């Protein structure tokens, strides 16, 4: 927990495991296509706002403030569902993303960064002999 | 960076932004269905092993050791592709998951934790009047 006050339901707050800064990672996924759009960070209050406003809201680590996704860019994330993981330290937020999710203009933040060269594994054959992208 | 040595390609290492413990979050997604399976943590060497062995490999924060997903459970994650996000502080690992991804036995870790009550938002109508699951 941080010293930032939060109206988050105490039953939910009790289940969260936070890092030293009171934050936990939140994965934003497009609800219908399954695309992983971005990873942001939330504290208790960001989660509370995400659960109660219909808009995904993060804590900006760089600016040190709440960040309602799309307030500046117009690229809102409308919340469809929110799930906590088995040990309470990660969140999956399924959203309807308006426009590109990434500030670079790509649809997801993982397109912007690009693929890394990876050796592909196969459940039947094991690791492939050749690295591929 | 931590003091754990790593054989990770320096060109990739240079692009990473790590937390105070030298870690960054890695999202595991089923490559064909798009399901988000879990979120794990990697350091440089875990990423190196993930990129070069065909098996998703994490750093276990609780045990303080590398964790080749499935070595104990048999529920391997065979790597299909790996992407870094726009600012280098999160990873998307698309895998072929054998068996359940979660140690609780559910297919994903986000089923195990269960949905949180969320007000649903709509890009045309705005936030819904009723909270729903």
HADDOCK unambig.tbl for C-alpha pairs under 7 A between the chains (distance, minus, plus):
assign (segid A and resid 34 and name CA) (segid B and resid 34 and name CA) 4.90 0.50 0.50
assign (segid A and resid 34 and name CA) (segid B and resid 35 and name CA) 6.47 0.50 0.50
assign (segid A and resid 35 and name CA) (segid B and resid 34 and name CA) 6.47 0.50 0.50
assign (segid A and resid 39 and name CA) (segid B and resid 90 and name CA) 6.79 0.50 0.50
assign (segid A and resid 51 and name CA) (segid B and resid 117 and name CA) 6.89 0.50 0.50
assign (segid A and resid 51 and name CA) (segid B and resid 118 and name CA) 4.42 0.50 0.50
assign (segid A and resid 51 and name CA) (segid B and resid 119 and name CA) 5.69 0.50 0.50
assign (segid A and resid 52 and name CA) (segid B and resid 118 and name CA) 6.23 0.50 0.50
assign (segid A and resid 52 and name CA) (segid B and resid 119 and name CA) 5.26 0.50 0.50
assign (segid A and resid 53 and name CA) (segid B and resid 119 and name CA) 6.32 0.50 0.50
assign (segid A and resid 53 and name CA) (segid B and resid 127 and name CA) 6.17 0.50 0.50
assign (segid A and resid 54 and name CA) (segid B and resid 119 and name CA) 5.22 0.50 0.50
assign (segid A and resid 54 and name CA) (segid B and resid 120 and name CA) 4.98 0.50 0.50
assign (segid A and resid 54 and name CA) (segid B and resid 121 and name CA) 4.02 0.50 0.50
assign (segid A and resid 54 and name CA) (segid B and resid 127 and name CA) 4.91 0.50 0.50
assign (segid A and resid 55 and name CA) (segid B and resid 121 and name CA) 6.42 0.50 0.50
assign (segid A and resid 78 and name CA) (segid B and resid 121 and name CA) 4.72 0.50 0.50
assign (segid A and resid 78 and name CA) (segid B and resid 122 and name CA) 5.73 0.50 0.50
assign (segid A and resid 78 and name CA) (segid B and resid 123 and name CA) 6.29 0.50 0.50
assign (segid A and resid 79 and name CA) (segid B and resid 120 and name CA) 5.34 0.50 0.50
assign (segid A and resid 79 and name CA) (segid B and resid 121 and name CA) 5.11 0.50 0.50
assign (segid A and resid 80 and name CA) (segid B and resid 120 and name CA) 5.09 0.50 0.50
assign (segid A and resid 80 and name CA) (segid B and resid 121 and name CA) 6.46 0.50 0.50
assign (segid A and resid 81 and name CA) (segid B and resid 118 and name CA) 6.22 0.50 0.50
assign (segid A and resid 81 and name CA) (segid B and resid 133 and name CA) 6.65 0.50 0.50
assign (segid A and resid 82 and name CA) (segid B and resid 115 and name CA) 5.65 0.50 0.50
assign (segid A and resid 82 and name CA) (segid B and resid 116 and name CA) 5.54 0.50 0.50
assign (segid A and resid 82 and name CA) (segid B and resid 118 and name CA) 6.56 0.50 0.50
assign (segid A and resid 83 and name CA) (segid B and resid 110 and name CA) 5.80 0.50 0.50
assign (segid A and resid 83 and name CA) (segid B and resid 113 and name CA) 6.66 0.50 0.50
assign (segid A and resid 83 and name CA) (segid B and resid 114 and name CA) 5.53 0.50 0.50
assign (segid A and resid 83 and name CA) (segid B and resid 115 and name CA) 4.11 0.50 0.50
assign (segid A and resid 83 and name CA) (segid B and resid 116 and name CA) 5.52 0.50 0.50
assign (segid A and resid 84 and name CA) (segid B and resid 110 and name CA) 5.72 0.50 0.50
assign (segid A and resid 84 and name CA) (segid B and resid 113 and name CA) 4.93 0.50 0.50
assign (segid A and resid 84 and name CA) (segid B and resid 114 and name CA) 6.06 0.50 0.50
assign (segid A and resid 84 and name CA) (segid B and resid 115 and name CA) 6.50 0.50 0.50
assign (segid A and resid 85 and name CA) (segid B and resid 109 and name CA) 5.03 0.50 0.50
assign (segid A and resid 85 and name CA) (segid B and resid 110 and name CA) 4.24 0.50 0.50
assign (segid A and resid 85 and name CA) (segid B and resid 112 and name CA) 6.28 0.50 0.50
assign (segid A and resid 85 and name CA) (segid B and resid 113 and name CA) 4.37 0.50 0.50
assign (segid A and resid 86 and name CA) (segid B and resid 109 and name CA) 5.23 0.50 0.50
assign (segid A and resid 86 and name CA) (segid B and resid 110 and name CA) 6.34 0.50 0.50
assign (segid A and resid 86 and name CA) (segid B and resid 112 and name CA) 4.94 0.50 0.50
assign (segid A and resid 86 and name CA) (segid B and resid 113 and name CA) 4.27 0.50 0.50
assign (segid A and resid 90 and name CA) (segid B and resid 39 and name CA) 6.80 0.50 0.50
assign (segid A and resid 92 and name CA) (segid B and resid 110 and name CA) 6.97 0.50 0.50
assign (segid A and resid 109 and name CA) (segid B and resid 85 and name CA) 5.03 0.50 0.50
assign (segid A and resid 109 and name CA) (segid B and resid 86 and name CA) 5.23 0.50 0.50
assign (segid A and resid 110 and name CA) (segid B and resid 83 and name CA) 5.79 0.50 0.50
assign (segid A and resid 110 and name CA) (segid B and resid 84 and name CA) 5.71 0.50 0.50
assign (segid A and resid 110 and name CA) (segid B and resid 85 and name CA) 4.22 0.50 0.50
assign (segid A and resid 110 and name CA) (segid B and resid 86 and name CA) 6.34 0.50 0.50
assign (segid A and resid 110 and name CA) (segid B and resid 92 and name CA) 6.96 0.50 0.50
assign (segid A and resid 112 and name CA) (segid B and resid 85 and name CA) 6.28 0.50 0.50
assign (segid A and resid 112 and name CA) (segid B and resid 86 and name CA) 4.95 0.50 0.50
assign (segid A and resid 113 and name CA) (segid B and resid 83 and name CA) 6.66 0.50 0.50
assign (segid A and resid 113 and name CA) (segid B and resid 84 and name CA) 4.93 0.50 0.50
assign (segid A and resid 113 and name CA) (segid B and resid 85 and name CA) 4.37 0.50 0.50
assign (segid A and resid 113 and name CA) (segid B and resid 86 and name CA) 4.28 0.50 0.50
assign (segid A and resid 114 and name CA) (segid B and resid 83 and name CA) 5.53 0.50 0.50
assign (segid A and resid 114 and name CA) (segid B and resid 84 and name CA) 6.07 0.50 0.50
assign (segid A and resid 115 and name CA) (segid B and resid 82 and name CA) 5.64 0.50 0.50
assign (segid A and resid 115 and name CA) (segid B and resid 83 and name CA) 4.12 0.50 0.50
assign (segid A and resid 115 and name CA) (segid B and resid 84 and name CA) 6.52 0.50 0.50
assign (segid A and resid 116 and name CA) (segid B and resid 82 and name CA) 5.55 0.50 0.50
assign (segid A and resid 116 and name CA) (segid B and resid 83 and name CA) 5.52 0.50 0.50
assign (segid A and resid 117 and name CA) (segid B and resid 51 and name CA) 6.88 0.50 0.50
assign (segid A and resid 118 and name CA) (segid B and resid 51 and name CA) 4.41 0.50 0.50
assign (segid A and resid 118 and name CA) (segid B and resid 52 and name CA) 6.23 0.50 0.50
assign (segid A and resid 118 and name CA) (segid B and resid 81 and name CA) 6.23 0.50 0.50
assign (segid A and resid 118 and name CA) (segid B and resid 82 and name CA) 6.57 0.50 0.50
assign (segid A and resid 119 and name CA) (segid B and resid 51 and name CA) 5.69 0.50 0.50
assign (segid A and resid 119 and name CA) (segid B and resid 52 and name CA) 5.26 0.50 0.50
assign (segid A and resid 119 and name CA) (segid B and resid 53 and name CA) 6.32 0.50 0.50
assign (segid A and resid 119 and name CA) (segid B and resid 54 and name CA) 5.23 0.50 0.50
assign (segid A and resid 120 and name CA) (segid B and resid 54 and name CA) 4.98 0.50 0.50
assign (segid A and resid 120 and name CA) (segid B and resid 79 and name CA) 5.33 0.50 0.50
assign (segid A and resid 120 and name CA) (segid B and resid 80 and name CA) 5.08 0.50 0.50
assign (segid A and resid 121 and name CA) (segid B and resid 54 and name CA) 4.02 0.50 0.50
assign (segid A and resid 121 and name CA) (segid B and resid 55 and name CA) 6.40 0.50 0.50
assign (segid A and resid 121 and name CA) (segid B and resid 78 and name CA) 4.71 0.50 0.50
assign (segid A and resid 121 and name CA) (segid B and resid 79 and name CA) 5.11 0.50 0.50
assign (segid A and resid 121 and name CA) (segid B and resid 80 and name CA) 6.47 0.50 0.50
assign (segid A and resid 122 and name CA) (segid B and resid 78 and name CA) 5.74 0.50 0.50
assign (segid A and resid 123 and name CA) (segid B and resid 78 and name CA) 6.30 0.50 0.50
assign (segid A and resid 127 and name CA) (segid B and resid 53 and name CA) 6.15 0.50 0.50
assign (segid A and resid 127 and name CA) (segid B and resid 54 and name CA) 4.90 0.50 0.50
assign (segid A and resid 133 and name CA) (segid B and resid 81 and name CA) 6.63 0.50 0.50
